[in-house]
């Protein structure tokens, strides 16, 4: 009997009060807001990569053009060096100088007009 009297005196644990359910649903749709925020962050990240990407492609194409120009100038340089090697003769040097309009030391330069057809 003592056990049953002791059990009768026990009180049940007090119930935790729960908040009342909301009367109206939330007007903010958090899942949609999260997707929009993530989309905006992704767009900002992609935009931040845009300028470096454009700059990379401009540099890449510019390097190709510079290589082509370099090869052209190297060929021209080789041709000029060949002309220098072949023009060791004094007559060749004098003919080239006269072709460029130069006169020898002690000569009087003259201009003749009206001979061209």
C-alpha positions in Angstrom: 0.0 0.0 0.0 2.7 2.3 0.6 3.9 2.0 -2.9 0.5 2.8 -4.3 0.1 5.8 -2.0 3.4 7.1 -3.1 2.5 6.7 -6.8 -0.8 8.6 -6.3 1.0 11.6 -4.9 3.2 12.0 -7.9 2.2 14.7 -10.2 2.6 14.4 -13.9 5.4 16.4 -15.5 4.2 19.8 -16.4 3.6 20.1 -20.1 5.7 22.5 -22.1 3.6 25.1 -23.7 3.8 25.1 -27.5 3.4 28.3 -29.4 0.1 28.7 -31.0 0.1 27.8 -34.7 0.3 30.8 -37.0 -2.9 32.1 -38.2 -1.7 32.9 -41.7 1.2 31.4 -43.6 4.4 33.4 -44.0 4.3 35.7 -47.0 8.0 35.2 -47.6 8.9 32.0 -49.5 12.3 31.2 -48.1 13.1 28.5 -50.6 12.5 30.8 -53.5 14.4 33.6 -51.8 17.4 31.3 -51.3 17.4 30.2 -54.9 17.3 33.8 -56.1 20.1 34.8 -53.7 22.3 31.8 -54.9 21.6 32.7 -58.5 22.6 36.3 -57.9 25.8 35.2 -56.2 26.6 32.9 -59.1 26.0 35.7 -61.6 28.3 38.0 -59.6 31.1 35.4 -59.6 30.7 34.8 -63.4 30.8 38.5 -64.0 34.0 38.8 -62.0 35.6 36.3 -64.3 34.4 38.1 -67.4 37.1 40.8 -67.7 40.1 38.4 -67.0 38.8 36.0 -69.6 38.4 38.7 -72.3 41.9 40.0 -71.4 43.3 36.5 -71.7 41.9 35.9 -75.2 43.1 39.4 -76.4 46.6 38.6 -75.1 46.5 35.1 -76.7 45.5 36.5 -80.1 47.9 39.4 -79.8 50.7 37.0 -79.0 49.9 35.1 -82.3 50.0 38.3 -84.3 53.3 39.3 -82.6 54.9 36.0 -83.5 53.8 36.4 -87.1 55.3 39.9 -87.2 58.5 38.6 -85.6 59.0 35.9 -88.2 58.3 38.5 -91.0 60.9 40.8 -89.5 63.4 38.0 -89.1 63.1 37.1 -92.8 63.6 40.8 -93.7 66.6 41.0 -91.5 68.1 37.9 -93.1 67.5 39.4 -96.6 69.2 42.6 -95.5 72.2 40.8 -94.1 72.5 38.9 -97.3 72.5 42.2 -99.2 75.2 43.6 -97.0 77.3 40.5 -97.5 76.9 40.7 -101.3 77.6 44.5 -101.4 81.2 44.4 -100.4 82.1 45.6 -103.9 82.5 49.4 -104.1 80.6 49.6 -107.5 77.5 47.9 -105.9 77.6 50.3 -103.0 77.9 53.3 -105.3 75.0 52.1 -107.6 72.7 51.6 -104.6 73.6 55.1 -103.2 72.9 56.7 -106.5 69.6 54.9 -106.7 68.7 56.5 -103.4 69.6 59.9 -104.7 73.0 60.4 -103.1 75.9 62.2 -104.8 79.6 61.5 -104.4 81.9 63.8 -102.6 82.9 66.8 -104.7 80.0 66.3 -107.2 77.4 69.0 -107.8 73.9 67.8 -107.5 71.5 68.8 -110.3 67.7 68.3 -110.6 66.3 67.8 -114.1 62.5 68.2 -114.5 60.2 67.3 -117.3 62.1 64.2 -118.5 59.4 61.7 -117.2 56.9 60.7 -119.9 
